[in-house]
Amino acid sequence: MADIIQLLPESVANQIAAGEVIQRPASVVKELMENSIDAGSEYIQVVIRDSGKSLIQIIDDGKGMSDVDARMSFERHATSKIRDADELFSIKTMGFRGEALASIASIAHVEMITKTVEADMASKIVIHGSTLKKQEYTQGNSGTSIAVKNLFYNVPARRKFLKSDGVEFKHILEEFKRIALSNPEVQFILLHNDNELYHLPKGNLRKRIVGIFGKNHNEKLVPLEESTDILTIDGFIGKPEAAKRQKGDQYFFVNGRFIKSNYLNHAIKTAFGELISKEHYAFYVIHLTIDPSTIDINIHPTKTEIKFEEERLIYQYLKVTTQHALGKYSVVPTLDFQQSTHFSNSFGQPSNIGQNQNDRQVYSSASIGNKPSKKDIDDWNQFYQDLPSTSPVEPDQQMIRLSSKMDQANPEHSHLIPDEHQKEAYQIHNSYIISPIKSGYIVVNQQFAHERILFEYYLKLIVDSEKSTQQQLFPIQISFEPDQSACVLEMLPIIQAIGLDISHFGDHTFVIHGVPAIMTNVNIEEVLIHAVHQYESNLELNVGIEENVARSFARSSCIKKGKHLSHEEMLSIISDLFACEVPFISPSGRKCFIEVELNELEKQF
């Protein structure tokens, strides 16, 4: 039998390694920026074009490389960070495997210019797909400039499965933020398609946080400071009002390296307790300094997972330090012990409202026949006072204006339309609309139903370009965080198509001159800010920019649970919902209504 095992060519081996190390453009940004940090740079400029698909360039003022080191740096497992296996357990640098440059050069066109302070000339190297094309001397500043072009040009399958530009740039921004937050003493600049998104001067951590997330974060920061025998904790947590529904603004750094740890995240969540709801996530940027010999970072190619020798102890230190900081800065609310937290029911017993049905007390029929006393009546009045108000309100004319006629309903859903002689609707808990139908009744979730209505309405405006705009008497100026302004620029043509007259004013500021007719009674600033957050959250869904914008604005501008509706408004929602192409679910996949048959109701009795 002939021998069949053979060594793979170096270029193929590099491409295989690249599959683990370089997953997308953001991976290149991370690896090259970390190399710049390891080189002692005080200035790092990141230049991106087409979300990294065309160009990723990192320019630094680090110590640079000699011509021999420059060439060696593209060989697999060539590194200046470690010398033997023992040093794997005391790593103080960002990189150490010596795989990044070899992997990048195997799947892209790479040009590097590097120069040490002592050298008279810089060394220039050009590599295409692991093949050295050129090495020569040239003019250059001290430090290193690496340009990576046409990423995955020779691996079309990998390039094909890259996400949209918006998604890929979002990942690049996240890597940039992580490295900028871990090195506030370094100046960073980020340019995307010739637009400067970040210009972060040297400073302390607080200034760096404000530079990245905006000035409004400054007053919401609570400092963390603790030093023990096994670790030092420093950084900032956000006050409860800075918490968001989306994950993403949680940063842990161990010895300057960003890490992911659900276990440590839980410590912060537990420390906040009931100060924030379960659906919200606290903001924090926390640096842990620990003896490198007590951690292992060599367990994953991305180096974002770490094993700790004393994980439980670190958890407790982190939790207690956070609780202490919240208490020290008077973030924990004062409890009013004089306020009653329960009331008596008509039988003089504590109320069981909110308990499980099986736990509720069952009373005999004899008790019901007793004549109620004045105290019983007062208790029942108090019971109803705690329910949402049902006082008459003026109908929202903007919502009624959107309403279709009943006969415009989709024929497929005609059996769900209220009977012609029974057009009644009732609201419960200011959240649900109950309406009789021929076979029983339907219960409509007013928020999810209105989401669906607005989603199809906005999508139709975008497709048909039939916008209706009401000009503002005074223009509204609104500023975004740098990464969010990039999203707004991407959304701009579609936003304008739905009737929002908005223009870029410069830097990260936009001016609103007019609003869609359907939004004249809403706070357009809040709607736009929320819509941008929703748009960012939906990027990974890869649903297309038109649908993403329509979905984001629908969720941001729809009526919410807790809003009392007039009878006209309730009928309007039902009518418009069943005129939709897909009335059953909201754009976010939640049920808009449920149908209850009469026979199902009778079974309950």
C-alpha positions in Angstrom: 0.0 0.0 0.0 1.4 3.4 -1.0 2.1 6.0 1.7 -0.8 8.6 1.8 0.2 10.9 4.7 2.0 14.0 3.7 2.9 17.4 5.1 0.6 20.2 4.0 2.2 23.2 2.1 3.0 26.1 4.4 0.5 28.3 2.6 -2.3 25.8 3.2 -1.4 25.4 6.9 -1.5 29.1 7.3 -5.0 29.3 5.8 -6.2 26.6 8.2 -4.7 28.5 11.1 -6.3 31.7 9.7 -9.7 30.0 10.1 -9.2 29.9 13.8 -7.6 33.2 14.4 -9.1 35.5 11.7 -12.9 35.0 11.6 -13.8 38.4 10.2 -12.3 41.9 9.6 -12.7 42.7 13.3 -10.3 39.9 14.1 -7.6 41.6 12.0 -8.2 44.9 13.8 -7.8 43.2 17.1 -4.6 41.3 16.3 -2.9 44.3 14.7 -3.9 46.8 17.4 -2.7 44.4 20.1 0.7 44.1 18.3 0.9 47.9 18.4 0.2 47.9 22.2 2.9 45.3 22.7 5.3 47.5 20.7 4.9 50.2 23.3 3.0 52.6 21.1 1.6 55.9 22.5 -0.3 56.7 19.2 -2.4 54.3 17.2 -4.4 55.2 14.1 -6.9 52.8 12.6 -8.1 53.3 9.0 -11.0 51.3 7.7 -12.7 51.2 4.3 -15.8 49.3 3.4 -16.0 47.8 6.9 -12.6 46.2 6.5 -13.4 44.3 3.4 -11.3 46.6 1.2 -8.8 48.0 3.7 -7.6 47.7 7.3 -4.6 49.9 8.1 -3.0 50.2 11.5 -0.4 53.0 12.0 1.6 53.3 15.3 4.6 55.0 16.8 5.9 51.9 18.5 9.5 50.6 18.6 9.3 49.1 15.1 11.3 46.2 13.7 14.5 45.6 11.9 14.4 44.3 8.3 15.2 40.7 9.5 12.5 40.8 12.2 10.1 42.3 9.8 10.4 39.3 7.5 10.4 36.8 10.3 7.2 38.2 11.8 5.2 36.6 8.9 6.4 33.1 9.7 4.2 30.8 11.8 5.0 30.6 15.5 7.6 33.4 15.1 7.2 35.7 18.1 9.2 38.1 20.4 6.7 37.6 23.3 7.9 34.3 24.8 10.9 32.0 24.7 9.8 28.8 26.3 6.7 26.9 27.6 7.2 28.1 31.1 6.5 31.7 30.0 3.0 30.7 29.0 2.0 30.9 32.7 3.3 34.4 33.2 2.2 36.2 30.1 2.2 40.0 30.3 1.7 40.8 26.6 -1.4 40.8 24.4 0.0 38.3 21.8 2.3 35.4 22.2 1.4 32.6 19.8 3.1 34.1 16.7 0.2 33.1 14.4 -1.6 36.4 13.6 0.6 38.0 10.9 1.2 34.6 9.2 -2.6 33.9 9.2 -3.5 37.4 7.9 -0.9 37.3 5.1 -2.2 34.0 3.9 -5.7 35.3 3.1 -5.0 39.0 2.1 -2.7 41.4 0.4 -0.5 42.8 3.1 1.9 45.8 2.9 4.1 46.6 6.0 6.4 49.5 6.5 8.4 49.5 9.8 11.4 51.3 11.2 13.2 51.4 14.5 14.4 54.6 16.1 18.0 53.7 15.4 17.6 52.8 11.8 18.1 55.3 8.9 15.7 53.6 6.6 12.4 51.8 7.0 11.8 48.3 5.7 8.9 47.6 3.3 7.4 44.2 2.8 4.6 43.2 0.4 3.0 39.7 0.8 0.1 38.3 -1.2 -1.4 35.0 0.1 1.7 33.9 2.0 3.9 34.7 -1.1 6.6 37.4 -0.6 6.3 39.8 -3.5 8.7 42.5 -2.4 11.1 43.5 0.3 13.0 46.8 0.1 14.2 49.8 1.9 12.0 53.0 1.9 11.4 56.2 3.7 9.2 56.0 6.8 8.6 57.2 10.4 9.6 55.3 13.4 7.0 52.7 14.2 4.9 50.4 12.0 2.2 50.7 9.4 0.4 47.6 8.2 -2.2 47.8 5.4 -4.4 44.7 4.9 -6.3 44.8 1.6 -8.8 42.5 -0.1 -9.4 40.2 3.0 -10.3 36.6 2.1 -9.6 37.3 -1.6 -8.4 33.7 -2.1 -10.9 32.1 0.2 -14.2 33.1 -1.5 -16.3 30.8 0.7 -15.2 32.8 3.8 -15.8 36.2 2.1 -19.2 35.0 0.9 -20.3 34.4 4.5 -19.3 37.8 5.8 -22.3 39.8 7.1 -23.4 43.2 5.9 -21.1 46.2 6.1 -23.2 47.4 9.1 -22.7 44.2 11.0 -19.0 43.9 10.2 -18.3 47.5 11.2 -20.2 47.0 14.5 -17.7 44.2 15.3 -14.8 46.4 14.4 -16.0 49.2 16.6 -16.4 46.7 19.5 -12.8 45.6 19.2 -11.6 49.2 18.9 -13.5 50.1 22.1 -12.1 47.2 24.1 -8.5 48.1 23.3 -9.1 51.8 23.7 -10.7 51.2 27.2 -7.9 49.0 28.3 -5.2 51.5 27.3 -6.4 55.1 28.2 -2.8 56.3 28.3 -2.6 55.7 24.5 -4.0 58.1 21.9 -6.4 56.4 19.4 -7.9 57.6 16.2 -10.5 55.7 14.1 -11.4 56.6 10.5 -14.0 54.8 8.4 -14.4 55.7 4.7 -12.5 58.9 5.4 -14.8 59.9 8.2 -13.2 60.4 11.7 -15.4 58.6 14.2 -13.1 58.7 17.2 -10.3 61.0 18.3 -9.3 59.9 21.8 -6.4 61.8 23.4 -4.3 60.3 26.2 -6.0 60.5 29.6 -7.4 58.6 32.5 -10.1 55.9 32.4 -13.0 58.3 33.2 -12.0 60.6 30.3 -11.7 57.6 28.0 -15.1 56.3 28.9 -16.6 59.7 28.3 -14.8 60.0 25.0 -16.2 56.7 23.8 -19.7 56.7 25.2 -20.5 60.4 25.4 -20.6 63.2 27.9 -23.8 62.1 29.5 -22.0 59.1 31.0 -19.8 61.3 33.1 -22.4 62.0 35.8 -23.6 58.4 35.8 -20.2 56.8 36.7 -19.5 55.3 40.2 -15.8 54.5 40.8 -14.6 51.1 42.0 -11.4 50.8 44.0 -10.2 47.9 46.0 -6.8 46.3 46.7 -6.3 42.9 48.2 -3.5 40.3 48.5 -4.6 38.4 45.4 -6.0 41.2 43.1 -6.6 44.9 42.6 -10.0 46.2 41.3 -10.4 49.5 39.7 -12.7 51.0 37.2 -16.3 52.4 37.0 -19.8 51.0 37.2 -22.9 52.9 35.9 -25.7 54.1 38.2 -28.9 52.2 37.8 -30.3 54.8 35.4 -27.5 54.0 32.9 -28.6 50.4 32.6 -29.9 49.3 29.2 -32.0 46.4 27.8 -29.2 45.5 25.4 -26.1 43.7 26.4 -22.8 45.1 25.2 -21.6 47.8 27.5 -20.0 45.5 30.0 -16.2 45.3 30.0 -13.9 43.2 32.1 -10.2 43.5 31.7 -7.6 41.2 33.4 -4.1 42.6 33.3 -5.2 44.8 30.4 -6.8 42.0 28.4 -10.5 42.1 27.6 -12.2 38.9 28.8 -15.7 37.3 28.7 -17.0 35.8 31.9 -20.6 35.0 32.7 -19.5 34.1 36.2 -18.1 37.5 36.9 -21.0 39.3 35.1 -23.2 37.5 37.6 -21.3 39.0 40.5 -22.1 42.5 39.2 -25.7 41.6 38.6 -26.1 40.2 42.1 -24.5 43.3 43.6 -27.0 45.6 42.0 -29.9 43.4 43.3 -33.2 45.0 42.6 -31.8 48.4 41.7 -32.1 47.3 38.1 -34.7 44.9 36.6 -33.8 41.4 35.3 -34.3 42.6 31.7 -31.6 45.4 32.1 -27.9 45.2 32.1 -25.6 47.5 34.1 -22.8 49.5 32.5 -19.3 48.9 33.7 -15.7 49.1 32.8 -13.6 47.1 35.4 -9.9 46.4 35.4 -8.6 43.4 37.5 -4.9 43.2 38.1 -3.7 39.8 39.2 -0.6 37.7 39.4 -0.2 36.2 35.8 0.9 32.9 37.3 -2.5 32.4 38.9 -4.4 32.6 35.5 -4.4 30.7 32.3 -5.2 32.6 29.1 -4.0 29.9 26.6 -7.3 28.1 26.3 -8.8 29.7 23.2 -7.4 31.3 20.0 -9.2 34.6 20.6 -7.7 34.8 24.2 -10.9 36.2 25.6 -11.5 33.3 28.0 -9.4 32.9 31.2 -9.2 30.3 34.0 -8.6 31.6 37.5 -7.1 29.7 40.4 -9.3 31.6 42.9 -12.4 32.2 40.9 -14.9 32.1 43.8 -12.8 34.4 45.8 -12.6 36.9 42.9 -16.4 36.7 42.6 -16.9 37.6 46.2 -14.4 40.5 46.1 -16.0 41.9 43.0 -19.6 41.6 44.4 -18.7 43.2 47.8 -16.6 46.0 46.1 -19.6 46.8 43.8 -22.1 46.8 46.7 -19.7 49.0 48.8 -19.4 51.5 45.9 -23.1 51.7 45.4 -23.7 52.4 49.1 -20.8 54.8 49.4 -22.1 57.0 46.6 -25.7 56.8 47.9 -27.0 54.9 44.9 -29.0 52.5 47.0 -32.5 53.9 47.6 -33.9 54.7 51.0 -36.9 52.5 51.9 -40.1 54.0 53.2 -41.1 51.6 56.0 -44.3 53.6 56.8 -45.8 52.9 53.4 -48.3 50.0 53.4 -47.4 47.2 51.0 -50.6 45.3 51.3 -54.3 45.7 52.0 -57.1 43.6 53.4 -59.7 41.9 51.3 -63.4 42.0 52.1 -63.1 39.1 54.6 -60.5 40.9 56.7 -57.7 38.6 55.4 -54.5 39.8 53.7 -54.9 40.1 50.0 -53.5 37.2 47.9 -53.3 39.2 44.7 -50.2 38.2 42.7 -50.0 34.7 44.2 -50.3 31.5 42.2 -53.8 30.4 41.7 -53.2 27.2 43.6 -52.0 29.2 46.6 -55.0 31.5 46.8 -57.5 30.9 49.6 -60.8 29.4 48.6 -63.8 30.7 50.5 -67.1 28.8 51.2 -70.4 29.8 49.5 -71.8 30.6 52.9 -69.3 33.4 53.4 -70.4 35.1 50.1 -74.0 35.3 51.4 -73.1 37.5 54.3 -74.2 41.1 54.1 -71.1 43.3 53.5 -70.2 45.9 56.1 -69.1 49.5 55.4 -65.5 48.3 56.1 -65.9 45.6 53.5 -67.1 48.2 50.9 -64.2 50.5 51.8 -61.7 47.6 51.4 -63.1 46.7 47.9 -63.0 50.4 46.9 -59.3 50.4 47.8 -58.9 47.2 45.8 -60.2 48.9 42.7 -58.1 52.1 43.3 -55.0 50.0 42.7 -56.1 49.1 39.2 -55.3 51.3 36.2 -57.5 54.3 35.7 -60.3 53.9 33.1 -61.4 57.5 32.9 -62.4 58.8 29.5 -59.5 60.2 27.4 -59.4 62.1 24.1 -58.7 59.8 21.2 -55.2 60.1 19.6 -56.1 61.6 16.2 -52.8 60.6 14.8 -53.5 57.0 15.5 -57.1 57.2 14.2 -55.9 58.9 11.0 -53.9 55.7 10.2 -57.0 53.6 10.5 -58.4 51.6 7.6 -62.1 50.9 7.1 -63.5 47.6 8.4 -64.3 46.5 4.8 -60.6 46.8 3.9 -59.7 43.9 6.1 -57.8 41.0 4.6 -60.6 38.5 3.6 -58.5 35.6 5.1 -59.0 37.1 8.5 -62.7 38.2 8.2 -63.9 35.6 10.8 -61.8 37.5 13.4 -63.5 40.9 12.7 -66.1 41.9 15.2 -69.7 41.4 14.1 -71.3 44.4 12.4 -73.9 44.7 15.2 -71.3 44.0 17.9 -68.5 46.5 17.4 -67.5 46.7 21.0 -64.1 46.7 22.5 -62.9 46.8 26.1 -59.5 47.5 27.6 -58.1 45.7 30.6 -55.0 46.8 32.6 -54.4 49.4 29.9 -52.6 46.7 27.9 -55.1 44.4 26.3 -58.2 44.9 24.1 -61.0 42.4 24.3 -63.5 42.3 21.4 -66.4 39.9 20.8 -66.4 37.9 17.5 -68.9 35.5 16.1 -67.2 32.4 17.5 -66.2 33.9 20.9 -63.8 36.8 21.5 -60.2 37.9 20.8 -57.7 39.4 23.2 -55.4 41.9 21.4 -52.0 42.9 22.8 -52.2 46.6 22.0 -48.4 47.1 21.9 -47.6 44.2 19.6 -50.6 44.8 17.4 -49.6 48.5 16.9 -46.0 47.4 16.2 -47.3 45.2 13.4 -49.5 48.0 12.0 -46.7 50.6 12.0 -44.2 48.1 10.6 -46.3 47.4 7.5 -47.2 51.1 7.2 -43.5 52.2 7.3 -42.4 49.5 5.0 -45.0 50.6 2.5 -43.8 54.2 2.7 -40.2 53.1 2.0 -41.2 50.9 -0.9 -43.7 53.3 -2.5 -41.8 56.5 -1.5 -45.1 58.2 -0.5 -43.8 60.1 2.5 -45.8 62.6 4.4 -43.8 65.1 6.4 -44.9 67.9 8.8 -42.2 70.6 9.1 -41.1 71.7 12.5 -41.4 75.3 13.6 -38.0 75.0 15.2 -35.3 72.5 14.0 -34.3 69.9 16.5 -30.6 69.2 17.0 -29.6 65.8 18.2 -26.1 64.2 18.9 -25.2 60.6 19.0 -22.3 58.5 20.2 -19.7 58.1 17.4 -20.6 54.4 16.7 -24.3 55.3 16.7 -23.8 58.2 14.3 -22.3 55.7 11.8 -25.6 53.7 12.0 -27.7 56.9 11.5 -25.7 57.7 8.4 -26.4 54.2 7.1 -30.1 54.6 7.9 -30.4 58.1 6.6 -31.9 57.5 3.1 -34.5 55.1 4.5 -35.3 57.3 7.4 -36.0 60.2 5.0 -38.2 57.9 2.9 -40.6 57.4 5.8 -41.0 61.2 6.2 -38.4 62.2 8.7 -36.7 65.3 7.3 -33.2 64.9 8.9 -29.8 66.0 7.7 -26.2 65.4 8.9 -24.9 68.6 10.6 -21.3 67.5 11.0 -19.3 65.2 13.3 -21.9 63.2 15.2 -24.7 65.7 15.1 -27.9 65.7 13.1 -30.7 68.2 12.6 -34.4 67.3 12.3 -36.5 69.8 10.2 -39.7 67.7 9.9 -41.3 64.6 11.2 -43.7 62.0 9.6 -47.3 63.0 9.9 -48.0 59.9 12.0 -45.4 61.0 14.6 -46.4 64.6 15.3 -47.6 63.7 18.8 -44.5 61.8 19.9 -41.1 62.8 21.3 -39.2 62.4 18.0 -35.8 62.6 19.8 -36.7 59.6 22.0 -38.1 57.7 19.1 -35.0 58.3 17.0 -32.6 57.3 19.7 -34.6 54.2 20.6 -34.9 53.3 16.9 -31.1 53.5 16.4 -30.6 51.2 19.4 -33.2 48.8 17.9 -31.4 49.0 14.5 -28.1 48.1 16.1 -29.7 45.1 17.9 -31.3 43.9 14.6 -28.1 44.1 12.6 -27.2 40.5 13.3 -30.6 39.3 11.9 -29.4 40.4 8.4 -33.0 41.3 7.3 -32.1 44.1 5.0 -31.8 47.8 5.8 -35.4 48.7 4.7 -37.0 46.1 6.9 -34.6 46.8 9.8 -35.5 50.6 9.7 -39.2 49.9 9.5 -39.0 47.3 12.3 -36.9 49.7 14.5 -39.2 52.7 14.1 -42.3 50.6 14.6 -41.1 49.3 17.9 -39.9 52.8 19.0 -43.1 54.7 18.0 -45.9 52.2 18.8 -48.2 52.7 21.7 -47.0 50.8 24.8 -48.5 48.8 27.5 -50.0 51.0 30.2 -51.6 53.6 27.8 -55.3 54.1 28.2 -57.2 54.0 24.9 -60.4 55.5 23.8 -63.1 53.3 22.3 -62.3 54.7 18.9 -58.6 53.9 19.3 -59.3 50.3 20.3 -61.5 49.8 17.2 -58.9 51.5 15.1 -56.2 49.1 16.3 -58.4 46.0 15.6 -59.4 47.3 12.2 -55.8 48.2 11.1 -54.4 44.9 12.5 -56.7 42.7 10.4 -56.0 44.8 7.4 -52.3 43.8 7.7 -50.8 41.1 5.6 -49.5 39.3 8.7 -51.7 40.2 11.6 -50.8 37.2 13.8 -47.3 38.2 15.0 -45.4 41.4 15.7 -42.2 42.2 13.7 -40.3 40.9 16.7 -42.1 37.6 16.6 -44.6 38.0 19.5 -48.3 37.1 19.2 -50.5 40.1 18.4 -53.7 38.5 19.6 -55.3 35.2 20.9 -58.6 33.8 20.0 -60.9 32.2 22.5 -63.8 30.0 21.3 -67.1 30.1 23.2 -67.0 26.4 23.9 -63.6 26.9 25.5 -65.1 29.6 27.8 -68.0 27.4 28.7 -65.6 24.7 29.9 -64.3 27.0 32.5 -67.7 26.9 34.2 
